[in-house]
Amino acid sequence: MDACRDPLPQHFTVALIRHVFQHLRIADAILLLQNLRVAQPQFFIVSSWPQGTNRDLQGGSSAFEAVSPGHENFQGYDLRKPPFNFPEPLKIWKEMAGEELLLYPIAVLESIDSIVSDSKQW
């Protein structure tokens, strides 16, 4: 299954997206969020790196680029920074290595299309 393009199961209470976005280009992360909005879980929990730079690295998957020669110390995306611009979550769980899990109601994704239209560079 391609979570960015294939239909996701519908109407779960909670969807967990953990350790996924750092393996996607920003454009694909936005596609996954649009797809999640269509699936309509009540809530979703997503991984975020508070100090993330939110830029794609060359070589496809950003996380794999980070372990290649000449890497740029990429950790992951900070979903509260552009182009994602998520608001403060309902709850934050701290994880090891500085990552956070953020809890949101699905209504946060109602504006994902405007994020995409404002972020053509992604």
N, C-alpha and C positions, 0 to 999 in steps of 0.2 A: 504494500500500500504506500502511496505517495501522499503524505499528510498535507502537502501543499496543493495538490490537485485532485485527489480522489475524494469522494464524499466520505465524511467522517460519521461515525455512529451518532444518532440524534438524541437530544434531550436528556443527557446524563446530568446528575446533580453537580459533579465536579470533574473537570478535565485537568490533568496534570501534564505540564510541558516542562520537563526537567532535563537539563543538560542537552538541549536540542538546538537552540538558536545559535550557539557558538559554532555549530557545524554547518550553518546556512549562510549564504550571502544575504544581505539585507533585503533585497527584492524577494527572495524566497521566504524569509521570515515574515514579511508583510503578507505574502500569499497564504501562509499557514494561518495567520491571524484572521484573514478574511474567511478562510475555510472554517475556522473554529466558530466564528460568528454565525455562520449558516447552521452549524451543528446545534447551537443554542443550549449549551450546558448552563445551569444556573450560575455557576462560578467557575473560574479557572485559576490555577496556580502555575506560575511561570518562573523560571530561573532568570536572574538578572545580576550583572556585575556592577556594583555602585561606581567603580572607577573605570568602566569600559569606555572605549574611544568611539564606538559606533561608526567605524569605517571598514569597508571591505578591504581585505588584503588580496594581493594577487595570488593566483594558484587555486582558485575555487574555494573549498571549505576553509574558513578563516582559522578554525582551531588546528587543522593540520598544517596550515601555513606557519603557524606559530612554532611548530617543532621542526621546521625545515631550516637548512643553513641560511643565515642572515635574517632570521625571524625578527619581528618587531615587538616582541613581548605582548602579543595579543592574548587577552583573557576571555573576553566575551562582551556582549552588548549591555549597556545600561539602558533599560527600557523607559526610564524616566527622562532621558535626553532625546533630542531629535535623531532620527525621524519618527520615533515611536511616541514620544511625549505622553507616556502614561501618567495619570495623576498618582497621588499618594495611595498606596494600597490599603485595603481593609485590615490586613495583618502582614507582618514580615517575620519570616523565620530565617535566622542566620545559619549559614552552612559553613563547612570548613573552607579554607582558602579564600575567604572574603566574599563568596557568593551569597546571594539572598534568594529565598523563595518568596514571591509576592502573591497575595490573594486578591482577586478582583471579581466583581460581579460581571456577567457577560455584557451588561449595558456599556461598559467601558469601550467595547469594540464597535459600538454604533457609529463612532466617528472615524473608523479605520479607513474608509474610502477617502475622506478629506485629507487624512495623513498621506495617503498614497498620491493623491492629486497634487498635494503641496510638495511632494518629494520625488519628482520625475527623475532626478539624478540617480536614485536608487534603483 
